[in-house]
Amino acid sequence: MHIFQVHNSYRQRGGEDTVVAADAQLLRSAGHAVTQYIVPNPVRSIETGIRLGLSLWNPAAGRRFRKHLDVAKPDVVHIHNTWFSITPAAAYEARRAGTPVVMTLHNYRFSCANGQFFRDGTQCTNCLNGSALNGLLHRCYQDSFTASAFAAANTGVHRKLGTWTKNVDLFLCLTEFAKACFVEAGIPAGKLRVRHNCVADPGERTVPAAKSHQIAFIGRLASEKGVRGLLEAWRLARMEDCELLVVGDGPERAALEAMRVPGVRARRSLPQASVAYRSSWIMARLGGSRRPGRSMPGEGLCAISSITPTLIQSRALRGTCT
């Protein structure tokens, strides 16, 4: 089978980008052909403004996508993310081409402006059954009125028009909790399947957990990850015989470094292979998310598959394991 992967990559590499790469590797190892159509979001402010302005529907982006699709001639299109450069025009063009479309719903952008059901440090589902204008009212996307206007419009308009449900044949979501939310948001239950994230086998541990003195957090440094609370707890615990290694990048990086918590060492993001290697010799891994119903992250799967003790916030595991 020939799969055409579609992904709008993030400025700061995150879990979705890792999953896309892991999926491609898994499919190829099983003998399938994978063609990737990956478009990054712009960095410069002027170009970002233009792309955001066209995020609701970008005809030029749709035409570019269709040209690549016509050349590849795949058996199926697998969409991961279209926000905000690819736009929903890709799903429409795939449908016009007569190619079956599968879409993985990595987040809740179908019914939430910031895609997280998370605002001001707590769970928020105002837009699930209410108006998408709530996202504009609370500036939910990057705390910007203008950016939130585009994000809320993207959510509300396409949900109202049924853009996704009309042009996507099958939706994959990551947890049972997420599936229930998407059904509530209007996606027919018959079009939804739960498919958990996966990682390559990292192999056996190189050092027994009991002989290690390092605990690691590996993930995006953002408020919804709860890293600030983790560092505050580490300061109070005064675990002088252990080191907390924080690996990752994100909007909270500078603020977290400014906390200067003793016994904490920070590193930038690591390649997935390095994450798997590190999981094989640390004492334990801390992780999770303050957002509701998130899947088990790839780094957590690496840790568990290498028999590394893993502590994850309970809310992050809701609906993850069956």
For each residue, the residues with C-beta under 8 A, 3 or more apart:
1: 32 33 75 76
2: 32 33 34 35 72 73 74 75 76
3: 27 32 33 34 35 74 75 76 77 78
4: 35 37 69 72 74 76 77 78 99
5: 20 23 24 34 35 36 37 38 78 80
6: 37 65 77 78 79 80 82 86 90
7: 16 17 20 36 37 38 39 79 80 81
8: 38 39 40 41 80 81 82 83 84 85 86
9: 13 17 20 38 39 40 41 81
10: 13 14 16 17 41 81
11: 40 41 43
12: 220 249 250
13: 9 10 17 18 269
14: 10 17 18 220
15: 18 19 106 219 220 297 298
16: 7 10 19 20 80 81 106 107
17: 7 9 10 13 14 20 21
18: 13 14 15 21 22 272 298
19: 15 16 22 23 80 104 106 197 298
20: 5 7 9 16 17 23 24 36 38 80
21: 17 18 24 25 272
22: 18 19 25 26 197 198 199 200 272 298
23: 5 19 20 26 27 78
24: 5 20 21 27 28 34 36
25: 21 22 28 29 200
26: 22 23 29 30 198 200
27: 3 23 24 30 32 34
28: 24 25 31 32 33 34
29: 25 26
30: 26 27
31: 28
32: 1 2 3 27 28
33: 1 2 3 28
34: 2 3 5 24 27 28
35: 2 3 4 5 72 74
36: 5 7 20 24
37: 4 5 6 7 65 68 69 72
38: 5 7 8 9 20
39: 7 8 9 61 85 86
40: 8 9 11 85
41: 8 9 10 11 48 51 84 85
42: 47 48 51 85
43: 11 47 48
44: 47 48
45: 48 49
46: 49 50
47: 42 43 44 50 51
48: 41 42 43 44 45 51 52
49: 45 46 52 53
50: 46 47 53 54
51: 41 42 47 48 54 55 58 84 85
52: 48 49 55 84 146 147 150
53: 49 50 150
54: 50 51 57 58 60 61 87
55: 51 52 58 83 84 85 87 150 151 154
56: 87 150 153 154 157 158
57: 54 62 87 88 89
58: 51 54 55 61 62 85 86 87 89
59: 62 63 89
60: 54 63 64
61: 39 54 58 64 65 85 86 87 89 90
62: 57 58 59 65 66 87 89 90 92 93
63: 59 60 66 67 93
64: 60 61 67 68
65: 6 37 61 62 68 69 86 89 90 93 94
66: 62 63 69 70 93 96 97
67: 63 64 70 71
68: 37 64 65 71 72
69: 4 37 65 66 72 73 74 77 93 94 97 99
70: 66 67 73 97
71: 67 68
72: 2 4 35 37 68 69
73: 2 69 70
74: 2 3 4 35 69 77 99
75: 1 2 3 99 100
76: 1 2 3 4 99 100 101 102
77: 3 4 6 69 74 90 94 99 100 101 102
78: 3 4 5 6 23 102 103 104
79: 6 7 82 90 91 94 101 102 103 104 168
80: 5 6 7 8 16 19 20 103 104 106
81: 7 8 9 10 16 86 106
82: 6 8 79 86 87 88 90 91
83: 8 55 86 87 109 115 151 154
84: 8 41 51 52 55 87 150 151 154
85: 8 39 40 41 42 51 55 58 61
86: 6 8 39 58 61 65 81 82 83 89 90
87: 54 55 56 57 58 61 62 82 83 84 90
88: 57 82 91 92 154 158 163 164 167
89: 57 58 59 61 62 65 86 92 93
90: 6 61 62 65 77 79 82 86 87 93 94
91: 79 82 88 94 95 101 103 163 164 167 168
92: 62 88 89 95 96 163 167
93: 62 63 65 66 69 89 90 96 97
94: 65 69 77 79 90 91 97 99 101 167
95: 91 92 98 99 101 166 167
96: 66 92 93
97: 66 69 70 93 94
98: 95
99: 4 69 74 75 76 77 94 95
100: 75 76 77 169 170
101: 76 77 79 91 94 95 167 168 169 170
102: 76 77 78 79 168 169 170 171 172
103: 78 79 80 91 164 168 170 171 172
104: 19 78 79 80 171 172 173 174 195
105: 108 110 171 172 173 174 178 182
106: 15 16 19 80 81 174
107: 16 112 115 116
108: 105 111 112 115 116 117 178 181
109: 83 112 113 114 115 151 154 155
110: 105 155 159 164 182 185 187
111: 108 127 128 132 155 159 181 182 185 186
112: 107 108 109 115 116 117 125 127 128 135 140 155
113: 109 127 132 134 135 136 140 141 148 151 152 154 155
114: 109 118 119 135 140 141 142 151
115: 83 107 108 109 112
116: 107 108 112 119 224 291
117: 108 112 123 124 125 128 181 291 292 293
118: 114 122 123 124 224 290 291 292
119: 114 116 122 124 138 140
120: 124 138
121: 223 290
122: 118 119 290
123: 117 118 290 291 292 315
124: 117 118 119 120 138
125: 112 117 128 129 181 292
126: 130 134 138
127: 111 112 113 130 131 132 134 135 152 155
128: 111 112 117 125 181 184 185
129: 125 184
130: 126 127 134
131: 127 134 156
132: 111 113 127 135 136 152 153 155 156 159
133: 136 137 152 156
134: 113 126 127 130 131 137 138 140 152
135: 112 113 114 127 132 138 140 141 148 151 152 155
136: 113 132 133 139 140 145 148 149 152
137: 133 134
138: 119 120 124 126 134 135 148
139: 136 143 144 145 148
140: 112 113 114 119 134 135 136 148 151 152
141: 113 114 135 144 147 148 150 151 152
142: 114 147 148
143: 139
144: 139 141 147 148
145: 136 139 148 149
146: 52 149 150
147: 52 141 142 144 150 151
148: 113 135 136 138 139 140 141 142 144 145 151 152
149: 136 145 146 152 153
150: 52 53 55 56 84 141 146 147 153 154
151: 55 83 84 109 113 114 135 140 141 147 148 154 155
152: 113 127 132 133 134 135 136 140 141 148 149 155 156
153: 56 132 149 150 156 157
154: 55 56 83 84 88 109 113 150 151 157 158
155: 109 110 111 112 113 127 132 135 151 152 158 159
156: 131 132 133 152 153 159 160
157: 56 153 154 160 161 163
158: 56 88 154 155 161 162 163 164
159: 110 111 132 155 156 162 164 185 186
160: 156 157
161: 157 158 166
162: 158 159 165 166 186
163: 88 91 92 157 158 166 167
164: 88 91 103 110 158 159 167 168 171 187
165: 162 168 186 187 188 191
166: 95 161 162 163
167: 88 91 92 94 95 101 163 164
168: 79 91 101 102 103 164 165 171 191
169: 100 101 102 191
170: 100 101 102 103 191 193
171: 102 103 104 105 164 168 182 187 191 192 193
172: 102 103 104 105 192 193 194 195
173: 104 105 178 179 182 192 193 194 195
174: 104 105 106 178 194 195 196 197 294 295 320
175: 178 179 194 196 293 294 295 318 319 320
176: 179 180 194 319 322
177: 180 181 292 293 318 319 320
178: 105 108 173 174 175 181 182 194 293 295 319
179: 173 175 176 182 183 189 192 194 319
180: 176 177 183 184 319
181: 108 111 117 125 128 177 178 184 185 293
182: 105 110 111 171 173 178 179 185 187 192
183: 179 180 186 187 188 189 192
184: 128 129 180 181
185: 110 111 128 159 181 182
186: 111 159 162 165 183
187: 110 164 165 171 182 183 191 192
188: 165 183 191 192
189: 179 183 192
190:
191: 165 168 169 170 171 187 188
192: 171 172 173 179 182 183 187 188 189
193: 170 171 172 173
194: 172 173 174 175 176 178 179
195: 104 172 173 174
196: 174 175 295 296 320
197: 19 22 174 295 296 297 298 301
198: 22 26 301
199: 22 202 272 276 298 301 302 305
200: 22 25 26 276
201: 305
202: 199 276 277 279 280 302 305 306
203: 276 280 306
204: 280 306
205: 208 209 280 281 306 307 308
206: 277 280 281
207: 211 212 280 281
208: 205 211 212
209: 205 212 282 283 284 307 308 309
210: 283
211: 207 208
212: 207 208 209 281 282 283
213: 241 242 243 283
214: 242 243 244 245 281 282 283
215: 242 243 244 245 282 283 284 285 286
216: 244 245 246 247 278 279 282 284 285 286
217: 227 230 244 245 246 247 248 285 286 287
218: 247 248 270 275 278 285 287 299
219: 15 225 227 247 248 287 297 299
220: 12 14 15 225 248 249 250
221: 225 227 246 248 249 250 251 252 253 256
222: 225 227 250 251 252
223: 121 226 228 251 252 290
224: 116 118 289 290 291
225: 219 220 221 222 250 288 289 290
226: 223 229 230 288 289 290 313
227: 217 219 221 222 230 231 246 252 256
228: 223 231 232 252 255 256 259
229: 226 232 233
230: 217 226 227 233 234 244 286
231: 227 228 234 235 244 246 256 259 261 264
232: 228 229 235 236 259 261
233: 229 230 236 237
234: 230 231 237 239 244 261 263 264
235: 231 232 238 259 261 262
236: 232 233
237: 233 234
238: 235
239: 234 242 244 263
240: 263
241: 213
242: 213 214 215 239 263 283
243: 213 214 215 263 264 265
244: 214 215 216 217 230 231 234 239 261 263 264 265 286
245: 214 215 216 217 264 265 266 267 278 282
246: 216 217 221 227 231 256 264 265 266 267
247: 216 217 218 219 266 267 268 269 270 275 278
248: 217 218 219 220 221 253 268 269
249: 12 220 221 253 268 269
250: 12 220 221 222 225 253
251: 221 222 223
252: 221 222 223 227 228 255 256
253: 221 248 249 250 256 257 266
254: 257 258
255: 228 252 258 259
256: 221 227 228 231 246 252 253 259 266
257: 253 254 260 266
258: 254 255
259: 228 231 232 235 255 256
260: 257
261: 231 232 234 235 244 264
262: 235
263: 234 239 240 242 243 244
264: 231 234 243 244 245 246 261
265: 243 244 245 246
266: 245 246 247 253 256 257
267: 245 246 247 270
268: 247 248 249
269: 13 247 248 249
270: 218 247 267 274 275 278
271: 274 275
272: 18 21 22 199 275 276 298 302
273: 276 277
274: 270 271 277 278
275: 218 247 270 271 272 278 279 298 299 302
276: 199 200 202 203 272 273 279 280 302 306
277: 202 206 273 274 280 281
278: 216 218 245 247 270 274 275 281 282
279: 202 216 275 276 282 285 299 302 303 306 308
280: 202 203 204 205 206 207 276 277 306 308
281: 205 206 207 212 214 277 278
282: 209 212 214 215 216 245 278 279 285 303 308
283: 209 210 212 213 214 215 242 309
284: 209 215 216 308 309 310 311
285: 215 216 217 218 279 282 299 300 303 308 309 310 311
286: 215 216 217 230 244 310 311 312
287: 217 218 219 297 299 300 303 310 311 312 313 316
288: 225 226 294 300 311 312 313 314 315 316 317
289: 224 225 226 294 297 313 315 316
290: 118 121 122 123 223 224 225 226 313 315 316
291: 116 117 118 123 224 294 315 316
292: 117 118 123 125 177 315 318
293: 117 175 177 178 181 318 319 320
294: 174 175 288 289 291 297 316 320
295: 174 175 178 196 197 320
296: 196 197 300 301 304 312 316 317 320 321
297: 15 197 219 287 289 294 300 301
298: 15 18 19 22 197 199 272 275 301 302
299: 218 219 275 279 285 287 302 303
300: 285 287 288 296 297 303 304 310 312
301: 197 198 199 296 297 298 304 305
302: 199 202 272 275 276 279 298 299 305 306
303: 279 282 285 287 299 300 306 308 310
304: 296 300 301 307 308 310
305: 199 201 202 301 302
306: 202 203 204 205 276 279 280 302 303
307: 205 209 304
308: 205 209 279 280 282 284 285 303 304
309: 209 283 284 285
310: 284 285 286 287 300 303 304
311: 284 285 286 287 288
312: 286 287 288 296 300 316 317
313: 226 287 288 289 290 316 317
314: 288 317 318
315: 123 288 289 290 291 292 318
316: 287 288 289 290 291 294 296 312 313 320
317: 288 296 312 313 314 320 321
318: 175 177 292 293 314 315
319: 175 176 177 178 179 180 293
320: 174 175 177 196 293 294 295 296 316 317
321: 296 317
322: 176
